[in-house]
């Protein structure tokens, strides 16, 4: 039955110091987060509410300014219609306009209209179409690389006349009839002496920035997040971004459209990430929309959030320090008692602990001293005698298992296999006998690299009995280094590790390649496999002896760590064992030792 991770790390198994610290930390974090969260929420709500109110006030001011500017353009149109010289040309009450003298009249009209157009840098054009169909115009040529012709003006004025008829009005504001960022004031050219009589159509073209560049003392309202719609919900200016266009055409914009109030109000559209603000101008009935990103709206709260978070963190750190001091002072005597017990675990039964007060811990210390005394008596009277008896029995047993008895026994089995024509068994027993003889040598002895490789061949032969063709062993050894002196048992652990942790875990056909060569005054030996590879943590554990695993019980107890430590012991820290490995790409063990001929 599987045990859940939670059961393995239950709180009841924690140290008392940890429990006290955790309980204090939970209380500290709860109080800090609760107070900080409430303060942060209340502050954000307060700032958001004030910012919305400020935005409504600002859009109200902007709306009034837009209407005033519209009135300025409307007043300019009245001045143009009141100009007697212009009215005389349009009504043709003086000299008749013919095709021959039309260029002269058009030049004269352009001069007269320039007096009204040049006074406003945002004025783009003034177009007039008479009742007889003749057109006159003035165009602000600043920044333009083209000039209007009569045909283009005729199309614009015809569109303006049609626009008035379609809406049933004698004046109105319309989007540009051409591909420019401008707003058109279209109205009948009325005779000031007879206002019910129309002399034609007049159109004022004003740059859209004339209404969008209104300066305010707030950074909330910007030209790029504004949109101006006329009474028929046609976009006059702004709303050029995709976000603004989507918001205008969304259901939220439809909801705002139904509102006829001239008072500004805010509609929170958090789903779209914007705050929508609208006001209808009192006279024109235009809708002035502002789409303020919530990120900009709440930008002032970032400093507040940072301050609250920093204060909360400082409070948590200070409280944590106090909690640690309190938990340490509470559990100091318990820790001292535990350390004394560890000494007893290490076999020191003469240790005693001074009484630690009159509380429960003090009582435990007294009982501990009494217990250690009793244990010490028991060890002296019973345990040592039992250990001596067991050691004697073990010595007798070991004397019975004499290596020579094993050699003779295996030799008899080998002779029996040879007599019955069993060459495989004969070869296996020969390898086992050689391996056994090799393993009982003194650990500090040396021999040639050739002898070490021969021993390795016996080991590989025995391993292949179990693994079959699951791996192949290759040898690429320079003949000049075969006589080099090496310690016993330095290759078998490396190959064994390659089989167990590389080839066997890969579950595929493995190749182990042994290479040896002379490099300057060093002998370099590498054992490389194409197995699963290792990461840095696995390499560290193997070098520390934490991954020791035997392929066959009793074959060897000398691990990778032992090989590395012996190299350091014999030759110094500059020599020894290292690994190069990448997970999934195999492993290479590199052994460096001095080059010495045997």
DOZA-598958 format. One record per residue (C-alpha): residue in three letters; x, y, z. Coordinates in Angstrom, 2 decimals, padded with zeros to 5 digits, m for minus. Layout:
N
['ALA' [X Y Z]]
...
***
This chain:
598
['UNK' [000.00 000.00 000.00]]
['UNK' [001.46 003.33 m001.09]]
['UNK' [002.00 006.01 001.55]]
['UNK' [001.05 009.53 000.50]]
['UNK' [003.71 012.28 000.70]]
['UNK' [001.52 014.09 003.21]]
['UNK' [001.66 011.14 005.64]]
['UNK' [005.45 011.06 005.28]]
['UNK' [005.74 014.72 006.31]]
['UNK' [002.96 015.07 008.83]]
['UNK' [003.17 018.04 011.11]]
['UNK' [003.30 015.83 014.18]]
['UNK' [006.69 014.50 012.99]]
['UNK' [008.23 017.98 012.86]]
['UNK' [010.59 019.21 015.53]]
['UNK' [009.08 021.22 018.38]]
['UNK' [011.12 024.24 017.35]]
['UNK' [009.76 023.92 013.82]]
['UNK' [006.20 023.58 015.09]]
['UNK' [006.48 026.68 017.26]]
['UNK' [008.09 028.63 014.43]]
['UNK' [005.48 027.47 011.90]]
['UNK' [002.58 028.38 014.17]]
['UNK' [004.04 031.84 014.79]]
['UNK' [004.74 032.34 011.08]]
['UNK' [001.21 031.32 010.11]]
['UNK' [m000.25 033.85 012.56]]
['UNK' [002.17 036.55 011.39]]
['UNK' [001.47 035.93 007.70]]
['UNK' [m002.28 035.80 008.22]]
['UNK' [m002.39 039.07 010.14]]
['UNK' [000.04 040.83 007.79]]
['UNK' [m001.68 039.66 004.61]]
['UNK' [m005.12 040.45 006.01]]
['UNK' [m004.18 043.99 007.06]]
['UNK' [m002.10 044.63 003.94]]
['UNK' [m004.76 043.20 001.63]]
['UNK' [m007.57 045.24 003.16]]
['UNK' [m005.46 048.40 003.12]]
['UNK' [m004.43 047.79 m000.47]]
['UNK' [m007.98 047.07 m001.63]]
['UNK' [m009.41 050.13 000.13]]
['UNK' [m006.65 052.37 m001.23]]
['UNK' [m007.08 051.13 m004.79]]
['UNK' [m010.83 051.60 m004.60]]
['UNK' [m010.37 055.11 m003.23]]
['UNK' [m007.83 056.10 m005.89]]
['UNK' [m009.88 054.49 m008.66]]
['UNK' [m013.02 056.36 m007.55]]
['UNK' [m011.19 059.68 m007.34]]
['UNK' [m009.53 059.09 m010.69]]
['UNK' [m012.88 058.34 m012.31]]
['UNK' [m014.37 061.54 m010.87]]
['UNK' [m011.37 063.49 m012.12]]
['UNK' [m011.68 061.94 m015.56]]
['UNK' [m015.37 062.87 m015.70]]
['UNK' [m014.54 066.45 m014.78]]
['UNK' [m011.80 066.61 m017.37]]
['UNK' [m013.98 065.20 m020.16]]
['UNK' [m016.63 067.75 m019.22]]
['UNK' [m014.08 070.53 m019.66]]
['UNK' [m012.86 069.03 m022.93]]
['UNK' [m016.44 068.73 m024.16]]
['UNK' [m017.10 072.41 m023.47]]
['UNK' [m013.90 073.37 m025.29]]
['UNK' [m014.84 071.22 m028.28]]
['UNK' [m018.22 072.90 m028.52]]
['UNK' [m016.61 076.35 m028.25]]
['UNK' [m014.26 075.53 m031.10]]
['UNK' [m017.11 074.23 m033.18]]
['UNK' [m018.91 077.51 m032.53]]
['UNK' [m015.81 079.40 m033.69]]
['UNK' [m015.89 077.57 m037.02]]
['UNK' [m019.65 078.13 m037.28]]
['UNK' [m019.12 081.85 m036.59]]
['UNK' [m016.43 081.96 m039.29]]
['UNK' [m018.97 080.56 m041.76]]
['UNK' [m021.41 083.34 m040.81]]
['UNK' [m018.69 085.91 m041.41]]
['UNK' [m017.99 084.45 m044.85]]
['UNK' [m021.67 084.53 m045.82]]
['UNK' [m021.92 088.09 m044.50]]
['UNK' [m019.04 089.28 m046.66]]
['UNK' [m020.69 091.41 m049.36]]
['UNK' [m017.93 090.76 m051.90]]
['UNK' [m018.21 087.01 m051.50]]
['UNK' [m022.01 087.10 m051.49]]
['UNK' [m022.03 089.18 m054.66]]
['UNK' [m019.90 086.61 m056.51]]
['UNK' [m021.95 083.68 m055.22]]
['UNK' [m025.32 085.33 m056.07]]
['UNK' [m023.90 086.76 m059.34]]
['UNK' [m025.81 089.98 m058.70]]
['UNK' [m023.05 092.06 m060.26]]
['UNK' [m021.17 091.07 m063.36]]
['UNK' [m022.37 087.81 m064.80]]
['UNK' [m019.95 084.85 m064.43]]
['UNK' [m019.13 083.17 m067.70]]
['UNK' [m016.69 080.48 m068.72]]
['UNK' [m014.37 083.18 m069.99]]
['UNK' [m014.23 085.28 m066.83]]
['UNK' [m014.68 082.37 m064.36]]
['UNK' [m010.92 081.99 m063.70]]
['UNK' [m010.74 085.64 m062.70]]
['UNK' [m013.71 085.30 m060.35]]
['UNK' [m012.25 082.07 m058.88]]
['UNK' [m008.92 083.80 m058.21]]
['UNK' [m010.77 086.72 m056.65]]
['UNK' [m012.82 084.37 m054.47]]
['UNK' [m009.72 082.47 m053.36]]
['UNK' [m008.20 085.74 m052.20]]
['UNK' [m011.35 086.66 m050.27]]
['UNK' [m011.65 083.24 m048.62]]
['UNK' [m007.96 083.24 m047.64]]
['UNK' [m008.67 086.18 m045.33]]
['UNK' [m010.90 083.92 m043.25]]
['UNK' [m008.96 080.68 m043.66]]
['UNK' [m005.47 081.92 m042.84]]
['UNK' [m006.59 083.14 m039.44]]
['UNK' [m006.92 079.56 m038.17]]
['UNK' [m003.91 077.23 m038.61]]
['UNK' [m006.24 074.21 m038.35]]
['UNK' [m008.42 075.38 m041.26]]
['UNK' [m007.76 073.11 m044.24]]
['UNK' [m010.18 074.30 m046.89]]
['UNK' [m013.27 076.39 m047.65]]
['UNK' [m015.52 075.21 m050.50]]
['UNK' [m018.46 077.09 m052.05]]
['UNK' [m020.87 075.83 m054.68]]
['UNK' [m023.31 078.33 m056.15]]
['UNK' [m026.87 077.60 m056.98]]
['UNK' [m025.83 077.57 m060.64]]
['UNK' [m023.24 074.83 m059.95]]
['UNK' [m020.06 076.88 m060.10]]
['UNK' [m017.46 076.11 m057.41]]
['UNK' [m014.97 078.28 m055.60]]
['UNK' [m012.44 077.23 m053.01]]
['UNK' [m009.47 078.06 m050.86]]
['UNK' [m007.00 075.41 m049.74]]
['UNK' [m004.32 075.66 m047.06]]
['UNK' [m001.37 074.40 m049.08]]
['UNK' [000.97 074.17 m046.10]]
['UNK' [002.37 070.64 m045.93]]
['UNK' [000.52 069.51 m049.10]]
['UNK' [002.22 068.11 m052.16]]
['UNK' [m000.80 068.51 m054.41]]
['UNK' [m003.41 071.15 m055.33]]
['UNK' [m007.16 070.78 m055.65]]
['UNK' [m008.69 070.98 m059.06]]
['UNK' [m012.18 071.98 m060.08]]
['UNK' [m013.33 068.40 m060.57]]
['UNK' [m012.32 067.35 m057.03]]
['UNK' [m014.00 070.39 m055.52]]
['UNK' [m017.13 069.69 m057.57]]
['UNK' [m017.29 066.16 m056.13]]
['UNK' [m016.83 067.42 m052.56]]
['UNK' [m019.51 070.11 m052.81]]
['UNK' [m021.95 067.76 m054.56]]
['UNK' [m021.42 065.26 m051.74]]
['UNK' [m021.99 068.04 m049.19]]
['UNK' [m025.27 069.10 m050.83]]
['UNK' [m026.44 065.51 m050.95]]
['UNK' [m025.48 065.08 m047.28]]
['UNK' [m027.70 068.01 m046.26]]
['UNK' [m030.65 066.73 m048.30]]
['UNK' [m030.27 063.22 m046.88]]
['UNK' [m030.38 064.51 m043.31]]
['UNK' [m033.10 067.13 m043.94]]
['UNK' [m031.06 069.94 m042.46]]
['UNK' [m029.66 073.19 m043.74]]
['UNK' [m026.43 072.71 m041.79]]
['UNK' [m024.54 069.91 m040.14]]
['UNK' [m021.19 068.45 m039.17]]
['UNK' [m019.94 065.50 m041.19]]
['UNK' [m016.88 063.31 m041.51]]
['UNK' [m014.45 064.12 m044.28]]
['UNK' [m015.66 063.42 m047.82]]
['UNK' [m012.08 062.57 m048.75]]
['UNK' [m009.34 060.46 m047.17]]
['UNK' [m008.06 063.01 m044.67]]
['UNK' [m008.19 063.55 m040.91]]
['UNK' [m010.63 066.43 m040.98]]
['UNK' [m014.16 067.46 m040.02]]
['UNK' [m016.60 069.17 m042.43]]
['UNK' [m019.07 071.90 m041.52]]
['UNK' [m021.64 071.72 m044.31]]
['UNK' [m024.41 074.36 m044.55]]
['UNK' [m026.55 076.24 m047.01]]
['UNK' [m025.07 079.53 m048.21]]
['UNK' [m028.03 081.70 m047.10]]
['UNK' [m028.63 085.29 m048.08]]
['UNK' [m028.31 087.31 m044.86]]
['UNK' [m030.96 089.73 m046.17]]
['UNK' [m033.31 086.86 m046.97]]
['UNK' [m032.37 083.97 m044.70]]
['UNK' [m034.96 081.70 m046.24]]
['UNK' [m033.22 081.91 m049.60]]
['UNK' [m030.22 079.64 m050.30]]
['UNK' [m027.50 080.82 m052.66]]
['UNK' [m025.69 077.46 m052.69]]
['UNK' [m023.59 075.30 m050.34]]
['UNK' [m020.56 076.22 m048.25]]
['UNK' [m018.21 073.70 m046.64]]
['UNK' [m015.54 074.37 m044.03]]
['UNK' [m012.83 071.68 m043.69]]
['UNK' [m011.17 071.73 m040.27]]
['UNK' [m008.27 069.48 m039.25]]
['UNK' [m009.34 066.83 m036.73]]
['UNK' [m006.55 067.88 m034.36]]
['UNK' [m008.46 071.17 m033.96]]
['UNK' [m010.81 069.29 m031.64]]
['UNK' [m008.39 066.63 m030.32]]
['UNK' [m005.46 068.84 m029.33]]
['UNK' [m007.29 070.59 m026.53]]
['UNK' [m004.86 071.03 m023.67]]
['UNK' [m005.85 069.95 m020.17]]
['UNK' [m004.01 069.85 m016.87]]
['UNK' [m004.51 066.09 m016.65]]
['UNK' [m002.59 063.34 m018.36]]
['UNK' [m005.65 061.08 m018.31]]
['UNK' [m007.26 062.47 m021.47]]
['UNK' [m005.03 062.16 m024.54]]
['UNK' [m005.86 062.69 m028.24]]
['UNK' [m005.13 059.05 m029.04]]
['UNK' [m007.82 057.77 m026.66]]
['UNK' [m010.62 060.15 m027.69]]
['UNK' [m013.44 059.91 m030.21]]
['UNK' [m016.00 062.55 m031.29]]
['UNK' [m019.32 061.49 m032.85]]
['UNK' [m021.96 063.79 m034.32]]
['UNK' [m025.70 063.64 m033.67]]
['UNK' [m026.11 060.74 m036.11]]
['UNK' [m023.26 058.80 m034.47]]
['UNK' [m020.85 059.36 m037.34]]
['UNK' [m017.23 059.42 m036.29]]
['UNK' [m015.92 062.96 m036.77]]
['UNK' [m012.48 062.74 m035.14]]
['UNK' [m010.32 060.32 m033.17]]
['UNK' [m011.06 056.65 m032.67]]
['UNK' [m008.30 055.66 m035.05]]
['UNK' [m006.88 052.73 m033.07]]
['UNK' [m008.30 049.22 m033.38]]
['UNK' [m009.19 049.21 m029.67]]
['UNK' [m011.17 052.44 m029.97]]
['UNK' [m012.91 051.23 m033.12]]
['UNK' [m013.88 047.96 m031.43]]
['UNK' [m015.19 049.76 m028.37]]
['UNK' [m017.27 052.15 m030.46]]
['UNK' [m018.85 049.27 m032.35]]
['UNK' [m019.35 047.07 m029.30]]
['UNK' [m022.46 046.63 m027.24]]
['UNK' [m021.02 049.00 m024.70]]
['UNK' [m020.93 051.76 m027.27]]
['UNK' [m024.56 050.98 m028.11]]
['UNK' [m025.47 051.36 m024.46]]
['UNK' [m023.75 054.72 m024.33]]
['UNK' [m025.50 055.78 m027.51]]
['UNK' [m028.90 055.58 m025.82]]
['UNK' [m027.83 058.06 m023.18]]
['UNK' [m029.01 061.56 m024.11]]
['UNK' [m027.80 063.28 m020.96]]
['UNK' [m025.34 066.11 m021.39]]
['UNK' [m023.73 065.19 m018.07]]
['UNK' [m020.50 063.22 m018.29]]
['UNK' [m020.45 059.74 m016.78]]
['UNK' [m018.11 056.76 m016.67]]
['UNK' [m018.79 053.19 m017.70]]
['UNK' [m016.32 050.63 m016.35]]
['UNK' [m015.53 048.06 m019.04]]
['UNK' [m012.95 045.93 m017.28]]
['UNK' [m013.50 043.07 m019.69]]
['UNK' [m012.09 045.28 m022.44]]
['UNK' [m009.41 046.74 m020.20]]
['UNK' [m010.74 050.32 m020.58]]
['UNK' [m012.79 052.91 m018.73]]
['UNK' [m015.35 054.49 m021.11]]
['UNK' [m016.34 058.10 m020.41]]
['UNK' [m018.99 060.00 m022.38]]
['UNK' [m020.52 063.44 m022.43]]
['UNK' [m022.98 064.91 m024.88]]
['UNK' [m022.39 068.53 m025.76]]
['UNK' [m025.30 070.71 m024.71]]
['UNK' [m025.83 072.55 m028.04]]
['UNK' [m024.52 070.35 m030.85]]
['UNK' [m025.51 067.03 m029.26]]
['UNK' [m022.14 065.52 m030.10]]
['UNK' [m020.92 062.52 m028.15]]
['UNK' [m017.41 062.97 m026.79]]
['UNK' [m015.99 059.53 m025.86]]
['UNK' [m012.80 058.79 m024.03]]
['UNK' [m011.30 055.29 m023.73]]
['UNK' [m008.85 055.28 m020.83]]
['UNK' [m006.80 052.08 m020.37]]
['UNK' [m007.24 050.77 m016.84]]
['UNK' [m003.47 050.35 m016.62]]
['UNK' [m003.09 054.12 m017.00]]
['UNK' [m006.03 054.79 m014.73]]
['UNK' [m004.48 052.79 m011.91]]
['UNK' [m000.86 053.76 m012.57]]
['UNK' [m000.85 055.89 m009.42]]
['UNK' [m001.66 052.82 m007.35]]
['UNK' [001.62 051.12 m008.24]]
['UNK' [003.58 053.28 m005.81]]
['UNK' [000.99 052.60 m003.13]]
['UNK' [001.13 048.87 m003.82]]
['UNK' [004.92 048.96 m003.63]]
['UNK' [004.88 050.83 m000.33]]
['UNK' [002.32 048.46 001.22]]
['UNK' [004.22 045.39 m000.02]]
['UNK' [007.55 046.73 001.30]]
['UNK' [006.03 047.60 004.67]]
['UNK' [004.42 044.14 004.84]]
['UNK' [007.70 042.43 003.96]]
['UNK' [009.60 044.44 006.57]]
['UNK' [006.94 043.59 009.16]]
['UNK' [007.16 039.90 008.21]]
['UNK' [010.98 039.92 008.43]]
['UNK' [010.99 041.62 011.83]]
['UNK' [008.24 039.32 013.13]]
['UNK' [010.08 036.29 011.73]]
['UNK' [013.24 037.31 013.56]]
['UNK' [011.33 037.69 016.82]]
['UNK' [009.59 034.34 016.23]]
['UNK' [012.94 032.62 015.60]]
['UNK' [014.43 034.07 018.78]]
['UNK' [011.40 032.97 020.81]]
['UNK' [011.38 029.46 019.31]]
['UNK' [015.15 029.11 019.87]]
['UNK' [014.91 030.22 023.49]]
['UNK' [012.01 027.84 024.06]]
['UNK' [013.72 024.81 022.54]]
['UNK' [017.34 025.52 023.56]]
['UNK' [017.25 023.05 026.45]]
['UNK' [015.54 020.46 024.25]]
['UNK' [018.32 020.88 021.68]]
['UNK' [020.97 020.46 024.37]]
['UNK' [019.29 017.29 025.59]]
['UNK' [019.13 015.97 022.00]]
['UNK' [022.84 016.68 021.41]]
['UNK' [023.73 014.80 024.58]]
['UNK' [021.64 011.85 023.40]]
['UNK' [023.54 011.86 020.10]]
['UNK' [026.77 011.41 022.02]]
['UNK' [025.26 008.36 023.65]]
['UNK' [024.28 007.10 020.19]]
['UNK' [027.97 007.39 019.22]]
['UNK' [028.88 005.08 022.11]]
['UNK' [029.82 007.58 024.81]]
['UNK' [027.95 006.24 027.85]]
['UNK' [029.94 008.32 030.34]]
['UNK' [028.31 011.58 029.29]]
['UNK' [026.02 013.34 031.74]]
['UNK' [023.85 016.43 031.46]]
['UNK' [023.45 019.13 034.09]]
['UNK' [019.85 019.64 035.30]]
['UNK' [018.10 022.07 032.94]]
['UNK' [015.66 023.61 035.37]]
['UNK' [012.58 022.44 037.20]]
['UNK' [010.23 022.20 034.25]]
['UNK' [009.48 019.16 032.13]]
['UNK' [012.86 019.43 030.34]]
['UNK' [014.66 019.42 033.70]]
['UNK' [012.83 016.25 034.70]]
['UNK' [013.79 014.65 031.39]]
['UNK' [017.46 015.49 031.97]]
['UNK' [017.41 013.79 035.38]]
['UNK' [015.72 010.70 033.93]]
['UNK' [018.24 010.72 031.07]]
['UNK' [021.24 010.64 033.43]]
['UNK' [019.69 007.73 035.31]]
['UNK' [018.97 005.86 032.09]]
['UNK' [022.52 006.32 030.76]]
['UNK' [023.96 004.97 034.01]]
['UNK' [021.80 001.87 033.81]]
['UNK' [022.71 001.31 030.15]]
['UNK' [026.39 001.67 030.94]]
['UNK' [026.09 m000.99 033.62]]
['UNK' [024.28 m003.33 031.26]]
['UNK' [026.92 m002.89 028.58]]
['UNK' [029.74 m003.66 031.00]]
['UNK' [028.04 m006.76 032.37]]
['UNK' [026.20 m008.28 029.42]]
['UNK' [026.82 m006.63 026.06]]
['UNK' [030.60 m006.88 026.01]]
['UNK' [030.48 m010.55 026.91]]
['UNK' [027.99 m011.22 024.14]]
['UNK' [030.11 m009.31 021.59]]
['UNK' [033.18 m011.28 022.55]]
['UNK' [031.30 m014.53 022.17]]
['UNK' [029.96 m013.58 018.75]]
['UNK' [033.40 m012.47 017.60]]
['UNK' [034.88 m015.79 018.63]]
['UNK' [032.18 m017.66 016.75]]
['UNK' [032.78 m015.48 013.69]]
['UNK' [036.53 m016.16 013.83]]
['UNK' [035.90 m019.89 013.88]]
['UNK' [033.50 m019.58 010.97]]
['UNK' [035.94 m017.54 008.92]]
['UNK' [038.71 m020.05 009.55]]
['UNK' [036.48 m022.72 008.10]]
['UNK' [035.96 m020.78 004.87]]
['UNK' [039.55 m020.87 003.72]]
['UNK' [040.24 m019.41 000.25]]
['UNK' [042.41 m022.41 m000.58]]
['UNK' [039.45 m024.66 000.14]]
['UNK' [037.43 m022.62 m002.37]]
['UNK' [040.25 m022.80 m004.95]]
['UNK' [040.50 m026.59 m004.56]]
['UNK' [036.74 m027.06 m004.69]]
['UNK' [036.36 m024.92 m007.82]]
['UNK' [039.37 m026.71 m009.36]]
['UNK' [037.63 m030.05 m008.79]]
['UNK' [034.45 m028.76 m010.45]]
['UNK' [036.55 m027.39 m013.32]]
['UNK' [038.27 m030.79 m013.79]]
['UNK' [034.88 m032.50 m013.70]]
['UNK' [033.52 m030.13 m016.40]]
['UNK' [036.55 m030.75 m018.57]]
['UNK' [036.18 m034.52 m018.20]]
['UNK' [032.58 m034.27 m019.40]]
['UNK' [033.39 m031.98 m022.36]]
['UNK' [031.77 m028.82 m020.95]]
['UNK' [034.09 m026.08 m022.29]]
['UNK' [031.71 m023.23 m021.37]]
['UNK' [031.54 m024.33 m017.75]]
['UNK' [035.30 m024.86 m017.78]]
['UNK' [035.82 m021.28 m019.06]]
['UNK' [033.39 m019.86 m016.54]]
['UNK' [035.07 m021.59 m013.60]]
['UNK' [038.50 m020.49 m014.82]]
['UNK' [037.31 m016.86 m014.84]]
['UNK' [035.75 m017.21 m011.36]]
['UNK' [038.94 m018.77 m009.94]]
['UNK' [041.12 m016.02 m011.44]]
['UNK' [038.70 m013.38 m010.18]]
['UNK' [038.72 m014.91 m006.68]]
['UNK' [042.53 m015.10 m006.58]]
['UNK' [042.68 m011.50 m007.75]]
['UNK' [040.24 m010.27 m005.09]]
['UNK' [042.16 m011.69 m002.09]]
['UNK' [045.33 m009.79 m002.91]]
['UNK' [046.39 m006.96 m000.64]]
['UNK' [044.66 m003.70 m001.53]]
['UNK' [047.89 m001.76 m001.57]]
['UNK' [049.61 m003.86 m004.22]]
['UNK' [050.32 m002.74 m007.78]]
['UNK' [050.62 m004.56 m011.05]]
['UNK' [050.74 m003.78 m014.77]]
['UNK' [047.91 m002.33 m016.79]]
['UNK' [047.96 m005.49 m018.91]]
['UNK' [047.25 m007.64 m015.85]]
['UNK' [044.45 m005.26 m014.78]]
['UNK' [042.88 m005.56 m018.25]]
['UNK' [043.18 m009.38 m018.14]]
['UNK' [041.33 m009.37 m014.84]]
['UNK' [038.72 m007.09 m016.40]]
['UNK' [038.26 m009.56 m019.27]]
['UNK' [037.43 m012.28 m016.73]]
['UNK' [034.93 m009.96 m015.07]]
['UNK' [033.35 m009.12 m018.46]]
['UNK' [033.13 m012.81 m019.33]]
['UNK' [031.21 m013.51 m016.11]]
['UNK' [028.93 m010.50 m016.64]]
['UNK' [028.04 m011.64 m020.15]]
['UNK' [026.72 m014.88 m018.68]]
['UNK' [023.87 m012.84 m017.20]]
['UNK' [023.58 m010.01 m019.73]]
['UNK' [024.24 m011.99 m022.90]]
['UNK' [024.72 m009.70 m025.88]]
['UNK' [023.12 m006.70 m024.11]]
['UNK' [026.47 m004.92 m024.26]]
['UNK' [029.78 m005.08 m026.12]]
['UNK' [033.20 m004.38 m024.67]]
['UNK' [035.84 m002.71 m026.84]]
['UNK' [039.51 m002.16 m026.01]]
['UNK' [041.61 000.60 m027.57]]
['UNK' [044.80 000.45 m025.53]]
['UNK' [048.15 001.72 m026.73]]
['UNK' [050.73 m001.12 m026.54]]
['UNK' [053.24 001.28 m025.00]]
['UNK' [051.19 001.64 m021.81]]
['UNK' [050.46 m002.05 m021.16]]
['UNK' [053.51 m002.29 m018.91]]
['UNK' [052.52 000.78 m016.93]]
['UNK' [052.14 000.23 m013.16]]
['UNK' [048.60 000.69 m011.80]]
['UNK' [046.86 m000.18 m008.49]]
['UNK' [044.60 m003.23 m008.24]]
['UNK' [040.86 m002.94 m008.86]]
['UNK' [040.68 000.39 m010.66]]
['UNK' [038.99 m000.67 m013.92]]
['UNK' [036.37 m003.15 m012.72]]
['UNK' [034.38 m000.55 m010.65]]
['UNK' [034.32 001.84 m013.64]]
['UNK' [033.05 m000.81 m016.04]]
['UNK' [030.63 m002.15 m013.43]]
['UNK' [029.18 001.36 m012.98]]
['UNK' [028.83 001.74 m016.77]]
['UNK' [026.90 m001.54 m016.95]]
['UNK' [024.60 m000.92 m013.98]]
['UNK' [023.89 002.81 m014.32]]
['UNK' [024.32 003.24 m018.05]]
['UNK' [023.77 000.15 m020.16]]
['UNK' [021.28 m001.72 m017.94]]
['UNK' [019.04 001.35 m017.39]]
['UNK' [018.99 002.15 m021.11]]
['UNK' [017.47 m001.27 m021.91]]
['UNK' [019.27 m001.28 m025.25]]
['UNK' [022.39 m002.63 m026.91]]
['UNK' [025.25 m000.95 m025.12]]
['UNK' [028.86 m000.39 m026.08]]
['UNK' [031.58 000.14 m023.50]]
['UNK' [034.88 001.41 m024.87]]
['UNK' [038.08 001.21 m022.80]]
['UNK' [040.89 003.48 m023.97]]
['UNK' [044.35 004.03 m022.51]]
['UNK' [047.22 006.22 m023.71]]
['UNK' [050.17 008.24 m022.50]]
['UNK' [049.73 011.99 m022.25]]
['UNK' [052.95 013.83 m021.35]]
['UNK' [053.93 012.19 m018.01]]
['UNK' [050.49 010.82 m017.27]]
['UNK' [048.58 007.63 m018.00]]
['UNK' [045.05 008.48 m019.11]]
['UNK' [042.39 005.75 m019.00]]
['UNK' [038.80 006.33 m020.11]]
['UNK' [035.74 004.09 m019.86]]
['UNK' [032.96 005.40 m022.11]]
['UNK' [029.45 004.00 m022.57]]
['UNK' [026.45 004.96 m024.71]]
['UNK' [023.94 004.54 m021.89]]
['UNK' [021.40 006.90 m020.33]]
['UNK' [023.99 009.41 m019.12]]
['UNK' [023.99 011.31 m015.84]]
['UNK' [023.43 014.82 m014.59]]
['UNK' [025.77 016.69 m012.24]]
['UNK' [023.90 015.47 m009.16]]
['UNK' [024.25 011.81 m010.11]]
['UNK' [027.97 012.24 m010.79]]
['UNK' [028.44 013.78 m007.36]]
['UNK' [026.56 010.95 m005.66]]
['UNK' [028.59 008.29 m007.48]]
['UNK' [031.91 009.92 m006.56]]
['UNK' [030.67 010.14 m002.95]]
['UNK' [029.80 006.43 m002.91]]
['UNK' [026.03 006.89 m002.64]]
['UNK' [025.13 004.79 m005.72]]
['UNK' [026.99 001.60 m004.91]]
['UNK' [025.31 m001.43 m006.40]]
['UNK' [026.77 m004.83 m007.07]]
['UNK' [026.16 m006.75 m010.25]]
['UNK' [026.79 m010.11 m008.52]]
['UNK' [026.84 m010.56 m004.73]]
['UNK' [030.39 m011.00 m003.53]]
['UNK' [032.12 m010.00 m006.79]]
['UNK' [033.47 m006.71 m005.46]]
['UNK' [032.89 m004.22 m002.70]]
['UNK' [035.24 m001.61 m004.10]]
['UNK' [033.19 001.31 m005.46]]
['UNK' [033.85 004.41 m007.52]]
['UNK' [034.52 006.47 m004.40]]
['UNK' [037.16 003.96 m003.29]]
['UNK' [038.97 004.20 m006.63]]
['UNK' [039.03 007.99 m006.48]]
['UNK' [040.20 008.08 m002.86]]
['UNK' [042.99 005.57 m003.53]]
['UNK' [044.23 007.68 m006.44]]
['UNK' [044.39 010.73 m004.17]]
['UNK' [046.08 008.67 m001.45]]
['UNK' [048.73 007.17 m003.74]]
['UNK' [049.47 010.08 m006.06]]
['UNK' [048.00 013.30 m004.64]]
['UNK' [045.03 015.53 m005.37]]
['UNK' [046.08 016.38 m008.95]]
['UNK' [045.33 012.80 m009.99]]
['UNK' [042.12 010.84 m009.70]]
['UNK' [038.76 010.19 m011.30]]
['UNK' [036.38 012.55 m013.10]]
['UNK' [033.24 012.17 m015.22]]
['UNK' [031.89 013.76 m018.38]]
['UNK' [028.25 013.00 m019.05]]
['UNK' [025.10 014.42 m020.62]]
['UNK' [021.69 012.86 m019.84]]
['UNK' [020.65 010.67 m022.76]]
['UNK' [024.08 010.83 m024.46]]
['UNK' [026.25 008.42 m022.49]]
['UNK' [028.97 008.79 m019.86]]
['UNK' [032.77 008.94 m019.92]]
['UNK' [034.87 008.14 m016.83]]
['UNK' [038.38 009.65 m017.00]]
['UNK' [041.14 008.28 m014.77]]
['UNK' [044.50 010.09 m014.59]]
['UNK' [047.57 008.70 m012.78]]
['UNK' [051.35 009.03 m013.13]]
['UNK' [053.02 007.06 m015.88]]
['UNK' [055.25 004.47 m014.19]]
['UNK' [056.65 001.35 m015.85]]
['UNK' [056.34 m001.84 m013.81]]
***
